[in-house]
Amino acid sequence: EEFITMIVRAGDFPTTGVFCDFKDVDRNAWYYVYVASGYSNGLMTGVDKEYMGIGSNITRQDMAVLCKRAYKDKLVHKRDYKPFADESDIMDYAEDAVKELYCASVINGIDKNNFSPRATATRAQSAVMLNNLFLK
């Protein structure tokens, strides 16, 4: 809920006339309009058809998927892809997002060789990714 809120705000996605019916999303919660906007605008689908995953930490690969969906065709290729040593750990659904965001200089690895796709994203990593996506 926190990361989708930051993407919706940074990307200036609409928060009126939006809806979602995930069982774990309270319509009176502070984050409802942001989750509903993310869902209505095709940025996120939830952990399954019934649940968004409220209270769960976001992984680095999931953060990449949300960013790619938010920026769609506006990514500019700035460098060639250099495979990460832990590339085989990236889930199939996130591979394209990680590669495209890397080539657009939006994301880097945790160190010179690894992306750590299943690691919990930190607030600092989230801020850097959003800055690189929306402000550069």
C-alpha positions as CSV (number, residue, x, y, z in Angstrom):
1,E,0.0,0.0,0.0
2,E,2.9,2.4,0.7
3,F,4.7,1.9,-2.6
4,I,1.5,2.0,-4.8
5,T,0.7,5.2,-3.0
6,M,4.0,6.7,-3.9
7,I,3.7,5.6,-7.6
8,V,0.1,7.0,-7.9
9,R,1.2,10.3,-6.4
10,A,4.4,10.6,-8.4
11,G,2.8,9.6,-11.6
12,D,-0.2,11.8,-11.0
13,F,-2.7,9.0,-11.6
14,P,-6.3,9.8,-10.9
15,T,-7.8,8.9,-7.5
16,T,-11.4,9.8,-8.2
17,G,-13.8,7.3,-9.7
18,V,-11.5,4.4,-8.9
19,F,-12.6,1.1,-7.3
20,C,-11.2,-2.2,-6.0
21,D,-12.8,-4.9,-4.1
22,F,-9.9,-6.8,-2.5
23,K,-11.0,-8.4,0.7
24,D,-8.0,-7.0,2.7
25,V,-8.5,-3.4,1.5
26,D,-10.7,-1.4,3.9
27,R,-12.6,1.3,2.0
28,N,-12.1,3.7,4.9
29,A,-8.3,3.2,5.1
30,W,-6.0,6.1,4.2
31,Y,-4.5,4.0,1.3
32,Y,-7.8,2.9,-0.3
33,V,-7.9,5.5,-3.1
34,Y,-4.3,4.8,-4.0
35,V,-4.7,1.1,-4.1
36,A,-7.9,1.5,-6.0
37,S,-6.2,3.9,-8.4
38,G,-3.3,1.4,-8.9
39,Y,-5.8,-1.4,-9.6
40,S,-8.1,0.7,-11.8
41,N,-5.2,2.0,-13.9
42,G,-3.6,-1.4,-14.4
43,L,-0.5,-0.8,-12.3
44,M,-1.2,-3.8,-9.9
45,T,-3.3,-6.9,-9.7
46,G,-2.8,-7.9,-6.1
47,V,-1.2,-11.1,-4.7
48,D,-4.2,-13.0,-6.1
49,K,-7.8,-12.2,-7.4
50,E,-9.1,-11.7,-3.9
51,Y,-6.3,-10.1,-1.9
52,M,-4.0,-7.1,-2.5
53,G,-1.5,-8.1,0.2
54,I,-2.0,-5.2,2.7
55,G,0.7,-5.1,5.3
56,S,3.2,-7.2,3.2
57,N,6.6,-6.0,2.3
58,I,7.3,-5.4,-1.4
59,T,10.1,-7.2,-3.2
60,R,12.5,-5.5,-5.5
61,Q,11.2,-7.4,-8.5
62,D,7.6,-6.5,-7.7
63,M,8.6,-2.8,-7.3
64,A,10.2,-3.1,-10.8
65,V,7.0,-4.5,-12.2
66,L,4.9,-1.7,-10.8
67,C,7.3,0.9,-12.1
68,K,7.3,-0.5,-15.6
69,R,3.5,-0.6,-15.7
70,A,3.4,3.0,-14.4
71,Y,5.8,4.3,-17.0
72,K,4.8,2.0,-19.9
73,D,6.2,3.2,-23.2
74,K,8.1,6.2,-21.8
75,L,11.2,4.2,-20.9
76,V,14.2,5.4,-22.8
77,H,17.0,2.9,-23.5
78,K,20.2,4.4,-22.1
79,R,22.5,1.3,-21.7
80,D,22.7,-2.3,-22.7
81,Y,21.5,-5.0,-20.4
82,K,24.2,-6.6,-18.2
83,P,22.9,-9.8,-16.7
84,F,22.9,-10.0,-12.9
85,A,24.6,-13.0,-11.3
86,D,21.4,-13.9,-9.6
87,E,19.2,-13.4,-12.7
88,S,17.9,-16.9,-12.4
89,D,16.2,-15.8,-9.1
90,I,14.0,-13.3,-11.0
91,M,10.5,-14.6,-11.5
92,D,9.3,-14.9,-15.1
93,Y,6.6,-12.2,-14.6
94,A,9.3,-9.7,-13.6
95,E,12.1,-10.5,-16.0
96,D,11.1,-7.9,-18.7
97,A,10.5,-5.2,-16.1
98,V,13.9,-5.7,-14.5
99,K,15.7,-5.7,-17.9
100,E,13.8,-2.7,-19.3
101,L,14.3,-0.6,-16.1
102,Y,18.0,-1.5,-16.0
103,C,18.4,-0.5,-19.6
104,A,16.6,2.8,-18.9
105,S,19.0,3.4,-15.9
106,V,16.0,3.4,-13.5
107,I,17.4,0.4,-11.4
108,N,20.7,-1.0,-10.5
109,G,21.8,-4.0,-8.5
110,I,22.3,-4.2,-4.8
111,D,26.0,-4.6,-5.6
112,K,27.9,-4.9,-8.9
113,N,26.7,-8.4,-9.6
114,N,23.3,-9.0,-8.0
115,F,19.8,-7.6,-8.2
116,S,18.4,-9.5,-5.2
117,P,14.9,-9.7,-6.8
118,R,13.2,-11.4,-3.9
119,A,14.7,-9.2,-1.2
120,T,12.4,-6.7,0.6
121,A,12.7,-3.3,-0.9
122,T,13.8,-0.6,1.4
123,R,12.4,2.9,1.6
124,A,15.7,4.3,0.2
125,Q,15.6,1.9,-2.8
126,S,12.0,2.9,-3.4
127,A,12.8,6.6,-3.3
128,V,15.8,6.1,-5.7
129,M,13.7,4.1,-8.2
130,L,10.9,6.6,-8.2
131,N,13.3,9.5,-8.5
132,N,15.0,7.8,-11.5
133,L,11.7,6.9,-13.1
134,F,9.7,10.2,-12.7
135,L,12.3,12.9,-12.2
136,K,15.3,12.1,-14.4
